[in-house]
Amino acid sequence: MEFNHFLSSYLPDPDASGKQLYEHMVEQAVVAEEVGYAGISIPEHHLINILLVPSPLQMAVKIAAVTRHIELVTSIAVLPIRDMRVFAGEVVQADALCDGRLVLGVGRGAFKYEIEMLGVPMSETRERFDESLAVLQALLTRKEVSWDGKYYQFGPLTVMPRPEREIPLVVASMAPDGIQACAREGFSVQTTPLSGDHQMLLDQVNAFRRGNAEAKVRSARRARLSLQRATYLARDEADAREKLQLAYEYYRRFDNVFTGPGIVHGGGIEALPRQQSIEELGKNLLICTREQMIDQLSAYAEAGIDEVIMTANFGQSQADSLDMMRRFGEQIIPHFSSRTTQPAMTKRTG
């Protein structure tokens, strides 16, 4: 099982320096490569102060310039708000500038507030995503592409320059039915239970395994399951409690735009009350000390997860973030580096 560092890009104070935020993200990417993470994941969000990377491809190119081998994953690029005829060329260019290390994670978008502020009804995002993905694949693999669909109609055109390789695609999905459908089409999948419990995670894993077993199309790159989870290796119990409190405050904002009313003022998401208690949240996240971390991640590996994407920034200092990454590289990654993920079904419990 491999580990991927998610560049959470959280700005608790909306008036704080964006320049410093992105400098910190680049510094984290450099440290991630140094201590043994397999990849870096770069989010995309607009108009809000969490996950705020308006252009993940730009960030990937910047990180590629200061690293040598780590994978650079968009997590995720939002297709319904883009024109695939433009985006396909941007992807080809970014992959070339990333020395062939780009992994293109794509999805339909999660936050109604930003999607609709950008002029796309949330109710249309599933259809728009499906067609956009098909158009994107066609443009990246064929010349003289024509299209006559609901959202795209165009005559023969060829994206230039042409890709140097088959750029790996990963599709984001949370619902088990969606995960199974993506895996059935041969896609690697990125998913997350967010603050949900372990059973939700197992349902997602099993859905991927079912879909993967049914897949009729196989790409050159084996389909993989990446699971994103809030993960922080604490120095001690006091540090774990402190970071859990920060995570709880973070989720008060996240829930507002994910499942809530989307109340945003001046780019800052209002922190709203949560139904889930901090104790319940703590049971579901991986914010803990070394032995607990190894035990919980061992269950992930046994379930058949190929990669854990670690969301580890809840608003703590940059020094705390970098120290945690180095601890994780020294104490946790070696424990799993020799393991082979087994894609076995996981029995449902309860």
C-alpha beads as a LAMMPS data file, in Angstrom:
LAMMPS data file: protein, C-alpha beads

350 atoms
349 bonds

1 atom types
1 bond types

-500.0 500.0 xlo xhi
-500.0 500.0 ylo yhi
-500.0 500.0 zlo zhi

Masses

1 110.0

Atoms # bond

1 1 1 0.000 0.000 0.000
2 1 1 1.301 3.431 -0.977
3 1 1 0.771 6.884 0.479
4 1 1 -0.059 10.128 -1.250
5 1 1 0.085 13.573 0.371
6 1 1 -2.986 15.704 -0.315
7 1 1 -2.284 19.425 -0.559
8 1 1 -5.278 20.537 1.464
9 1 1 -4.709 24.264 0.795
10 1 1 -6.885 25.416 3.683
11 1 1 -6.883 29.149 4.477
12 1 1 -8.793 29.630 7.770
13 1 1 -8.349 33.389 7.438
14 1 1 -9.644 34.351 3.965
15 1 1 -7.522 37.521 4.069
16 1 1 -4.241 35.663 4.668
17 1 1 -1.554 35.509 1.983
18 1 1 -2.322 33.257 -0.970
19 1 1 1.317 33.479 -2.026
20 1 1 2.448 32.025 1.287
21 1 1 -0.237 29.329 1.080
22 1 1 1.084 28.094 -2.263
23 1 1 4.710 28.352 -1.132
24 1 1 3.813 26.111 1.802
25 1 1 2.150 23.613 -0.552
26 1 1 5.251 23.434 -2.738
27 1 1 7.438 22.947 0.347
28 1 1 5.196 20.094 1.504
29 1 1 5.491 18.456 -1.929
30 1 1 9.288 18.565 -1.745
31 1 1 9.269 17.005 1.727
32 1 1 6.774 14.351 0.604
33 1 1 9.195 13.177 -2.063
34 1 1 12.125 13.252 0.350
35 1 1 10.430 11.057 2.978
36 1 1 8.922 8.446 0.668
37 1 1 5.387 9.376 -0.328
38 1 1 4.500 7.937 -3.741
39 1 1 2.442 10.901 -4.912
40 1 1 1.089 14.375 -4.386
41 1 1 -2.616 15.118 -4.850
42 1 1 -3.726 18.596 -5.874
43 1 1 -7.339 19.685 -5.340
44 1 1 -9.404 22.099 -7.392
45 1 1 -11.889 24.514 -5.901
46 1 1 -12.980 28.051 -6.622
47 1 1 -14.373 31.060 -4.733
48 1 1 -13.935 29.547 -1.228
49 1 1 -11.204 29.284 1.413
50 1 1 -10.832 25.489 1.583
51 1 1 -9.088 23.333 -1.012
52 1 1 -8.494 26.535 -2.959
53 1 1 -6.433 25.662 -6.014
54 1 1 -8.142 27.226 -9.031
55 1 1 -5.707 25.567 -11.471
56 1 1 -4.370 22.155 -10.390
57 1 1 -2.417 21.743 -13.638
58 1 1 -0.484 24.953 -12.936
59 1 1 0.348 23.682 -9.463
60 1 1 1.444 20.314 -10.849
61 1 1 3.854 22.016 -13.275
62 1 1 5.311 24.131 -10.466
63 1 1 5.840 21.092 -8.233
64 1 1 7.377 19.124 -11.113
65 1 1 10.043 21.807 -11.390
66 1 1 11.253 21.228 -7.823
67 1 1 10.842 17.422 -7.588
68 1 1 12.241 14.499 -9.575
69 1 1 10.054 11.416 -9.463
70 1 1 6.929 11.795 -7.313
71 1 1 3.560 11.334 -9.075
72 1 1 1.471 14.478 -9.537
73 1 1 -2.261 13.810 -9.300
74 1 1 -5.106 16.235 -9.921
75 1 1 -7.603 15.499 -7.190
76 1 1 -9.796 16.329 -8.892
77 1 1 -10.085 18.428 -12.062
78 1 1 -13.736 19.478 -12.405
79 1 1 -14.857 18.678 -15.956
80 1 1 -18.389 20.193 -16.157
81 1 1 -17.068 23.756 -15.758
82 1 1 -14.574 23.392 -18.630
83 1 1 -14.489 23.156 -22.402
84 1 1 -12.769 19.851 -23.177
85 1 1 -11.365 21.209 -26.451
86 1 1 -9.274 23.654 -24.421
87 1 1 -8.679 21.399 -21.439
88 1 1 -7.312 18.481 -23.482
89 1 1 -4.520 20.684 -24.826
90 1 1 -3.777 21.996 -21.342
91 1 1 -3.492 18.425 -20.069
92 1 1 -1.057 17.454 -22.830
93 1 1 1.064 20.527 -22.148
94 1 1 1.068 19.936 -18.393
95 1 1 2.082 16.293 -18.800
96 1 1 4.991 17.308 -21.009
97 1 1 6.124 19.927 -18.480
98 1 1 5.709 17.400 -15.647
99 1 1 8.069 14.978 -17.424
100 1 1 5.323 12.390 -17.809
101 1 1 4.458 12.262 -14.078
102 1 1 0.932 13.615 -14.350
103 1 1 -2.034 11.488 -13.270
104 1 1 -5.298 13.107 -14.330
105 1 1 -7.942 12.718 -11.644
106 1 1 -11.326 13.971 -12.844
107 1 1 -14.799 14.396 -11.391
108 1 1 -18.038 16.331 -11.631
109 1 1 -17.528 18.644 -8.660
110 1 1 -18.771 18.366 -5.109
111 1 1 -19.864 21.804 -3.923
112 1 1 -23.104 23.217 -5.292
113 1 1 -22.134 26.739 -4.222
114 1 1 -19.100 27.022 -6.475
115 1 1 -20.468 24.977 -9.381
116 1 1 -23.584 27.117 -9.670
117 1 1 -21.660 30.353 -9.115
118 1 1 -19.687 29.324 -12.203
119 1 1 -22.879 29.000 -14.209
120 1 1 -23.523 25.238 -14.217
121 1 1 -26.663 23.826 -12.536
122 1 1 -25.621 21.137 -10.059
123 1 1 -28.431 18.949 -11.392
124 1 1 -26.665 18.786 -14.760
125 1 1 -23.204 17.879 -13.528
126 1 1 -23.591 14.090 -13.855
127 1 1 -24.656 14.271 -17.505
128 1 1 -22.136 16.982 -18.288
129 1 1 -19.355 14.984 -16.641
130 1 1 -20.148 11.777 -18.505
131 1 1 -20.146 13.518 -21.869
132 1 1 -17.105 15.648 -21.026
133 1 1 -15.110 12.575 -20.021
134 1 1 -15.994 10.805 -23.266
135 1 1 -15.011 13.896 -25.289
136 1 1 -11.750 14.258 -23.351
137 1 1 -10.789 10.630 -23.922
138 1 1 -11.534 10.950 -27.618
139 1 1 -9.459 14.123 -27.952
140 1 1 -6.508 12.583 -26.115
141 1 1 -6.473 9.373 -28.138
142 1 1 -7.658 10.280 -31.651
143 1 1 -7.147 12.829 -34.393
144 1 1 -9.888 14.553 -36.359
145 1 1 -12.519 14.079 -33.669
146 1 1 -16.122 15.090 -34.405
147 1 1 -18.881 15.191 -31.801
148 1 1 -22.658 15.477 -31.799
149 1 1 -23.913 15.275 -28.240
150 1 1 -26.092 17.184 -25.805
151 1 1 -23.404 19.562 -24.558
152 1 1 -20.782 19.301 -27.322
153 1 1 -21.279 19.649 -31.045
154 1 1 -18.243 20.208 -33.246
155 1 1 -16.709 19.154 -36.517
156 1 1 -13.381 17.413 -37.096
157 1 1 -10.552 18.778 -34.931
158 1 1 -7.263 17.581 -33.517
159 1 1 -5.796 18.652 -30.194
160 1 1 -2.190 19.795 -30.558
161 1 1 0.411 18.893 -29.575
162 1 1 -0.351 15.198 -29.399
163 1 1 0.244 13.324 -26.105
164 1 1 3.593 11.574 -25.754
165 1 1 1.952 8.722 -23.813
166 1 1 -1.358 7.437 -22.493
167 1 1 -1.992 9.858 -19.635
168 1 1 -3.388 7.900 -16.664
169 1 1 -6.988 8.722 -15.791
170 1 1 -8.572 8.401 -12.356
171 1 1 -12.286 9.009 -11.791
172 1 1 -13.601 10.334 -8.476
173 1 1 -16.741 8.795 -7.016
174 1 1 -18.152 8.335 -3.516
175 1 1 -21.339 6.298 -3.965
176 1 1 -20.754 2.518 -4.160
177 1 1 -22.888 2.224 -7.323
178 1 1 -20.823 4.949 -8.985
179 1 1 -17.553 3.376 -7.888
180 1 1 -18.613 -0.002 -9.277
181 1 1 -19.663 1.564 -12.588
182 1 1 -16.321 3.375 -12.954
183 1 1 -14.326 0.248 -12.153
184 1 1 -16.436 -1.749 -14.607
185 1 1 -15.286 0.673 -17.324
186 1 1 -11.670 -0.044 -16.440
187 1 1 -10.975 3.218 -14.599
188 1 1 -8.861 3.656 -11.524
189 1 1 -11.005 5.231 -8.821
190 1 1 -10.428 7.812 -6.137
191 1 1 -12.953 7.776 -3.327
192 1 1 -13.376 8.937 0.240
193 1 1 -15.711 8.194 3.134
194 1 1 -14.971 11.752 4.366
195 1 1 -16.039 11.693 8.019
196 1 1 -18.046 8.478 7.558
197 1 1 -17.398 5.256 9.438
198 1 1 -15.365 2.160 8.575
199 1 1 -18.361 0.317 7.160
200 1 1 -18.852 3.078 4.607
201 1 1 -15.214 2.629 3.639
202 1 1 -15.648 -1.144 3.256
203 1 1 -18.741 -0.636 1.086
204 1 1 -16.681 1.596 -1.212
205 1 1 -13.821 -0.903 -1.377
206 1 1 -16.108 -3.816 -2.178
207 1 1 -17.885 -1.821 -4.876
208 1 1 -14.550 -1.212 -6.592
209 1 1 -13.630 -4.890 -6.396
210 1 1 -16.956 -5.939 -7.907
211 1 1 -16.629 -3.466 -10.746
212 1 1 -13.013 -4.368 -11.373
213 1 1 -13.921 -8.057 -11.600
214 1 1 -16.582 -7.183 -14.196
215 1 1 -14.320 -4.898 -16.271
216 1 1 -14.265 -5.652 -19.995
217 1 1 -11.677 -2.995 -20.831
218 1 1 -8.199 -2.957 -19.331
219 1 1 -5.680 -0.148 -19.759
220 1 1 -1.928 -0.624 -19.720
221 1 1 -1.927 0.706 -16.157
222 1 1 -3.643 -1.605 -13.644
223 1 1 -6.825 -0.110 -12.228
224 1 1 -6.191 1.071 -8.679
225 1 1 -8.307 2.170 -5.745
226 1 1 -7.144 5.296 -3.945
227 1 1 -8.887 6.251 -0.735
228 1 1 -8.694 9.733 0.730
229 1 1 -8.890 10.042 4.505
230 1 1 -8.010 12.672 7.093
231 1 1 -4.740 11.259 8.449
232 1 1 -2.382 12.792 11.006
233 1 1 0.363 10.990 12.909
234 1 1 0.350 12.717 16.274
235 1 1 3.364 13.093 18.552
236 1 1 1.292 12.082 21.559
237 1 1 -2.298 11.984 22.790
238 1 1 -2.344 15.709 23.553
239 1 1 -1.254 16.479 19.991
240 1 1 -3.944 14.128 18.655
241 1 1 -6.652 15.914 20.676
242 1 1 -5.463 19.304 19.449
243 1 1 -5.479 18.247 15.790
244 1 1 -8.869 16.556 16.142
245 1 1 -10.301 19.845 17.406
246 1 1 -8.855 21.621 14.354
247 1 1 -10.297 18.918 12.089
248 1 1 -13.717 19.363 13.682
249 1 1 -13.615 23.100 12.947
250 1 1 -12.514 22.355 9.388
251 1 1 -15.463 19.999 8.836
252 1 1 -17.869 22.649 10.161
253 1 1 -16.917 24.643 7.057
254 1 1 -16.604 21.674 4.713
255 1 1 -20.077 20.390 5.576
256 1 1 -21.536 23.845 4.922
257 1 1 -20.600 23.701 1.218
258 1 1 -20.760 19.917 0.743
259 1 1 -24.129 18.993 2.216
260 1 1 -25.266 22.282 3.743
261 1 1 -26.653 25.614 2.551
262 1 1 -23.415 27.008 1.131
263 1 1 -23.148 30.170 3.231
264 1 1 -20.032 32.057 2.095
265 1 1 -19.025 35.647 2.907
266 1 1 -16.122 37.316 1.119
267 1 1 -14.704 33.959 0.114
268 1 1 -14.847 32.611 3.673
269 1 1 -17.100 29.633 4.404
270 1 1 -19.174 30.087 7.543
271 1 1 -18.571 27.430 10.198
272 1 1 -21.916 25.785 10.972
273 1 1 -22.918 23.374 13.751
274 1 1 -22.387 19.671 12.992
275 1 1 -24.699 16.802 13.845
276 1 1 -21.733 14.473 14.322
277 1 1 -19.967 14.922 17.668
278 1 1 -16.218 15.435 17.912
279 1 1 -15.962 12.020 19.593
280 1 1 -17.734 10.335 16.668
281 1 1 -15.520 12.178 14.208
282 1 1 -12.433 11.040 16.089
283 1 1 -13.466 7.387 15.714
284 1 1 -13.677 7.759 11.935
285 1 1 -10.528 9.750 11.167
286 1 1 -6.907 8.636 11.443
287 1 1 -5.645 11.239 13.879
288 1 1 -3.657 9.172 16.324
289 1 1 -0.259 7.999 17.531
290 1 1 2.039 5.436 15.913
291 1 1 0.642 2.112 17.150
292 1 1 -2.964 3.117 16.516
293 1 1 -2.001 4.387 13.063
294 1 1 -0.320 1.119 12.093
295 1 1 -3.296 -0.906 13.354
296 1 1 -5.846 1.145 11.434
297 1 1 -3.824 1.373 8.228
298 1 1 -3.212 -2.384 8.374
299 1 1 -6.977 -2.842 8.135
300 1 1 -6.958 -0.609 5.038
301 1 1 -4.212 -2.676 3.435
302 1 1 -6.018 -5.920 4.231
303 1 1 -9.191 -4.519 2.670
304 1 1 -7.331 -4.123 -0.622
305 1 1 -6.781 -0.357 -0.790
306 1 1 -3.889 0.432 -3.120
307 1 1 -3.170 3.966 -1.965
308 1 1 -4.144 6.190 0.947
309 1 1 -4.416 9.872 0.061
310 1 1 -3.681 11.694 3.292
311 1 1 -5.556 14.871 4.092
312 1 1 -3.395 16.201 6.899
313 1 1 -3.808 19.983 7.002
314 1 1 -6.579 21.203 9.291
315 1 1 -5.199 24.691 9.855
316 1 1 -2.129 23.847 11.950
317 1 1 1.193 25.597 11.386
318 1 1 3.469 24.744 8.485
319 1 1 6.096 23.551 10.977
320 1 1 3.614 21.087 12.484
321 1 1 2.646 19.843 9.007
322 1 1 6.233 19.242 7.914
323 1 1 7.162 17.571 11.220
324 1 1 4.179 15.225 10.866
325 1 1 5.153 14.322 7.291
326 1 1 8.691 13.451 8.390
327 1 1 7.375 11.371 11.315
328 1 1 5.055 9.525 8.969
329 1 1 7.889 8.885 6.539
330 1 1 10.117 7.511 9.275
331 1 1 7.612 5.573 11.397
332 1 1 4.774 4.465 9.100
333 1 1 5.712 4.261 5.412
334 1 1 8.496 1.660 5.937
335 1 1 6.010 -0.574 7.760
336 1 1 3.864 -0.850 4.620
337 1 1 6.445 -0.517 1.847
338 1 1 7.028 -4.272 1.573
339 1 1 3.366 -5.256 1.673
340 1 1 1.450 -6.328 -1.401
341 1 1 -2.142 -5.178 -1.595
342 1 1 -4.513 -8.101 -2.071
343 1 1 -7.671 -7.258 -4.032
344 1 1 -9.891 -9.531 -1.996
345 1 1 -13.512 -8.918 -1.122
346 1 1 -14.068 -7.668 2.398
347 1 1 -16.902 -9.182 4.344
348 1 1 -19.563 -6.812 5.564
349 1 1 -19.868 -6.682 9.315
350 1 1 -22.705 -5.619 11.535

Bonds

1 1 1 2
2 1 2 3
3 1 3 4
4 1 4 5
5 1 5 6
6 1 6 7
7 1 7 8
8 1 8 9
9 1 9 10
10 1 10 11
11 1 11 12
12 1 12 13
13 1 13 14
14 1 14 15
15 1 15 16
16 1 16 17
17 1 17 18
18 1 18 19
19 1 19 20
20 1 20 21
21 1 21 22
22 1 22 23
23 1 23 24
24 1 24 25
25 1 25 26
26 1 26 27
27 1 27 28
28 1 28 29
29 1 29 30
30 1 30 31
31 1 31 32
32 1 32 33
33 1 33 34
34 1 34 35
35 1 35 36
36 1 36 37
37 1 37 38
38 1 38 39
39 1 39 40
40 1 40 41
41 1 41 42
42 1 42 43
43 1 43 44
44 1 44 45
45 1 45 46
46 1 46 47
47 1 47 48
48 1 48 49
49 1 49 50
50 1 50 51
51 1 51 52
52 1 52 53
53 1 53 54
54 1 54 55
55 1 55 56
56 1 56 57
57 1 57 58
58 1 58 59
59 1 59 60
60 1 60 61
61 1 61 62
62 1 62 63
63 1 63 64
64 1 64 65
65 1 65 66
66 1 66 67
67 1 67 68
68 1 68 69
69 1 69 70
70 1 70 71
71 1 71 72
72 1 72 73
73 1 73 74
74 1 74 75
75 1 75 76
76 1 76 77
77 1 77 78
78 1 78 79
79 1 79 80
80 1 80 81
81 1 81 82
82 1 82 83
83 1 83 84
84 1 84 85
85 1 85 86
86 1 86 87
87 1 87 88
88 1 88 89
89 1 89 90
90 1 90 91
91 1 91 92
92 1 92 93
93 1 93 94
94 1 94 95
95 1 95 96
96 1 96 97
97 1 97 98
98 1 98 99
99 1 99 100
100 1 100 101
101 1 101 102
102 1 102 103
103 1 103 104
104 1 104 105
105 1 105 106
106 1 106 107
107 1 107 108
108 1 108 109
109 1 109 110
110 1 110 111
111 1 111 112
112 1 112 113
113 1 113 114
114 1 114 115
115 1 115 116
116 1 116 117
117 1 117 118
118 1 118 119
119 1 119 120
120 1 120 121
121 1 121 122
122 1 122 123
123 1 123 124
124 1 124 125
125 1 125 126
126 1 126 127
127 1 127 128
128 1 128 129
129 1 129 130
130 1 130 131
131 1 131 132
132 1 132 133
133 1 133 134
134 1 134 135
135 1 135 136
136 1 136 137
137 1 137 138
138 1 138 139
139 1 139 140
140 1 140 141
141 1 141 142
142 1 142 143
143 1 143 144
144 1 144 145
145 1 145 146
146 1 146 147
147 1 147 148
148 1 148 149
149 1 149 150
150 1 150 151
151 1 151 152
152 1 152 153
153 1 153 154
154 1 154 155
155 1 155 156
156 1 156 157
157 1 157 158
158 1 158 159
159 1 159 160
160 1 160 161
161 1 161 162
162 1 162 163
163 1 163 164
164 1 164 165
165 1 165 166
166 1 166 167
167 1 167 168
168 1 168 169
169 1 169 170
170 1 170 171
171 1 171 172
172 1 172 173
173 1 173 174
174 1 174 175
175 1 175 176
176 1 176 177
177 1 177 178
178 1 178 179
179 1 179 180
180 1 180 181
181 1 181 182
182 1 182 183
183 1 183 184
184 1 184 185
185 1 185 186
186 1 186 187
187 1 187 188
188 1 188 189
189 1 189 190
190 1 190 191
191 1 191 192
192 1 192 193
193 1 193 194
194 1 194 195
195 1 195 196
196 1 196 197
197 1 197 198
198 1 198 199
199 1 199 200
200 1 200 201
201 1 201 202
202 1 202 203
203 1 203 204
204 1 204 205
205 1 205 206
206 1 206 207
207 1 207 208
208 1 208 209
209 1 209 210
210 1 210 211
211 1 211 212
212 1 212 213
213 1 213 214
214 1 214 215
215 1 215 216
216 1 216 217
217 1 217 218
218 1 218 219
219 1 219 220
220 1 220 221
221 1 221 222
222 1 222 223
223 1 223 224
224 1 224 225
225 1 225 226
226 1 226 227
227 1 227 228
228 1 228 229
229 1 229 230
230 1 230 231
231 1 231 232
232 1 232 233
233 1 233 234
234 1 234 235
235 1 235 236
236 1 236 237
237 1 237 238
238 1 238 239
239 1 239 240
240 1 240 241
241 1 241 242
242 1 242 243
243 1 243 244
244 1 244 245
245 1 245 246
246 1 246 247
247 1 247 248
248 1 248 249
249 1 249 250
250 1 250 251
251 1 251 252
252 1 252 253
253 1 253 254
254 1 254 255
255 1 255 256
256 1 256 257
257 1 257 258
258 1 258 259
259 1 259 260
260 1 260 261
261 1 261 262
262 1 262 263
263 1 263 264
264 1 264 265
265 1 265 266
266 1 266 267
267 1 267 268
268 1 268 269
269 1 269 270
270 1 270 271
271 1 271 272
272 1 272 273
273 1 273 274
274 1 274 275
275 1 275 276
276 1 276 277
277 1 277 278
278 1 278 279
279 1 279 280
280 1 280 281
281 1 281 282
282 1 282 283
283 1 283 284
284 1 284 285
285 1 285 286
286 1 286 287
287 1 287 288
288 1 288 289
289 1 289 290
290 1 290 291
291 1 291 292
292 1 292 293
293 1 293 294
294 1 294 295
295 1 295 296
296 1 296 297
297 1 297 298
298 1 298 299
299 1 299 300
300 1 300 301
301 1 301 302
302 1 302 303
303 1 303 304
304 1 304 305
305 1 305 306
306 1 306 307
307 1 307 308
308 1 308 309
309 1 309 310
310 1 310 311
311 1 311 312
312 1 312 313
313 1 313 314
314 1 314 315
315 1 315 316
316 1 316 317
317 1 317 318
318 1 318 319
319 1 319 320
320 1 320 321
321 1 321 322
322 1 322 323
323 1 323 324
324 1 324 325
325 1 325 326
326 1 326 327
327 1 327 328
328 1 328 329
329 1 329 330
330 1 330 331
331 1 331 332
332 1 332 333
333 1 333 334
334 1 334 335
335 1 335 336
336 1 336 337
337 1 337 338
338 1 338 339
339 1 339 340
340 1 340 341
341 1 341 342
342 1 342 343
343 1 343 344
344 1 344 345
345 1 345 346
346 1 346 347
347 1 347 348
348 1 348 349
349 1 349 350
